[in-house]
């Protein structure tokens, strides 16, 4: 079982890591809870620009959840991320996302965060600096 340290909240968790489920719920709270899209993007840009593995590990966590979504994925996102995941149709009752729709939402979210991360910080071993030309 893979354990994650970047979302740890104390030294013991940093040393031993936390489960995928715990890392996912913490990412939901940190990034989505009480944030609109602009706030989420601002927070993520700041986090993604920092050195270290944090941003990559969050993207890895989201990818791992997409690969093997828990049965209660919709409820986890709604409870910990405060994302309603509902369809609102005029004249019809609200309909909560299905598991497949929640996975699709999470894929889009992961891909959006990954694109921002790539724009904010080059991958390990690369640099934004341009070598001077030799003339």
Residue, then its C-alpha position, 0 to 999 in steps of 0.5 A: x500500500x502506498x503511503x503519502x507524506x506531503x499532506x501530513x499534518x504532524x511529524x509522525x505522519x510525515x515519517x510514516x505517511x498517510x493512506x490514500x483515502x486520508x490524503x484525498x480527503x485532505x486535498x479536498x479540504x485544502x483545495x476545494x472546501x469553501x473555495x470558488x474556482x478562482x480561489x482554488x486556482x490561486x491556492x494551487x498556483x502558489x502550492x504548485x510553484x513551491x519546490x518539493x514534491x507536494x504538487x506532484x503528490x497531490x496530482x498522484x493522489x487524485x490519479x490514484x483515486x481516479x484509477x480505483x475510485x472508492x464506492x463513496x467517492x461522490x459522498x467524499x467529494x461532497x462532504x470534504x470538498x463541499x462540492x455539491x456534484x448535482x445536476x440542476x435542471x429547470x422544473x426538475x428535482x436536483x440529481x446527484x452525480x453518479x459514480x461515473x460522473x464524479x470520476x469524470x469530474x475528478x479527472x477534469x480537476x486533476x488534469x486542470x491542476x496538472x496543467x497549472x503545475x506544469x506551467x508554474x514549475x518545470x518538471x524535475x531536472x528541467x529549467x526555465x532558463x535559456x542557455x545563452x546563444x553562441x555566435 
